[in-house]
């Protein structure tokens, strides 16, 4: 079932491409992709230069994979560290246009006292710690990235 959901999620952006297409990639367009984090505005400007198209393409493909990972794990509360749910992942690009996947501790607590991983005592008693990942935002990221990839070909 997860595979089918993933397939649907990946094809939604392609269907909507014609509605949002444009011919020029701007800094604003890149900044709308919340899964990308640039070390500075100058880095964002440099990645749009013609000689960096291949690097931009690589970064965008990595960003799609990262968004898909966030979508798949948006409800994962058990990881290698049993006391920490899945951490939100994003792509960080430094001034040298080197990139890496980084993590943020973004969590939300949902009251579910019957859950086996609910906090058993203290002021958080009955709450379960989940990753704070907005699936719609991740889908929007994928949509924007695919639109940009179709422009740069």
Secondary structure, DSSP 8 states (H G I E B T S, - for coil): -HHHHHHHHHHHHHHHHHHH--S---HHHHHT-TTEEES-HHHHHHHTSGGGHHHHHHHHHHHHHHHHHHHHTTT----SSTTS---EEEEEE-TTS-EEEEEE--EEEEE-TTSTTS--SSTTTTEEEEE---HHHHHHHHHHHHHHHHHH-
